[in-house]
């Protein structure tokens, strides 16, 4: 009997010891860990959603707008305003050419006859070949007024030379201007999407 009574007493002492997993501190700690892990998971999910939305936003804003008729008209009207300035710059080297001012006038005439029409081709995103095809038929008639002016054929050749230069420059300016309009619209569109997304 003595042998079993000691075991029984030991058994009941063991049963009476508090279980550390059931203490209020342990429960509070476990609850804190679970809540923390849930919060981290929510933040990660939220961050992943945000990144996905950013990817979609970037993909949408990667599509560059195409010019419309209003863009073309704006480009063309600006090219009309640029004609004199551009031809003055192109012909600045002819201001001192002999005979003065005939060579400068011949240059300016050739440039101004081709610049705007070529700029319209550029505004419409045509190729240089398109511009020259359009202009070649008019080159001789545009410079015909200088055909008999001395020194021949230098004066008329100057007119034709700058007719070609005006064609190149006009088309290039038209391309640059229409690209500038589209890039500005594109940047505004991207800013608007980003602002809307952030709200």
Secondary structure, DSSP 4 states (H G I P E B T S, - for coil): -HHHHHHHHHHHHHHHSPPGGGSHHHHHHHHHHHHHHHHHHHHHHHHHHHHHHHHHHHHHHTSPPPP-HHHHHHHHHHHHHHHHHHHHHHTGGGTTSSSTTHHHHHHHHHHHHHHHHHHHHHHTT--HHHHHHHHHHHHHHHTGGGTTSSSTTHHHHHHHHHHHHHHHHHHHHHHHHHHHHHHHHHHHHHHHHHHHHH-
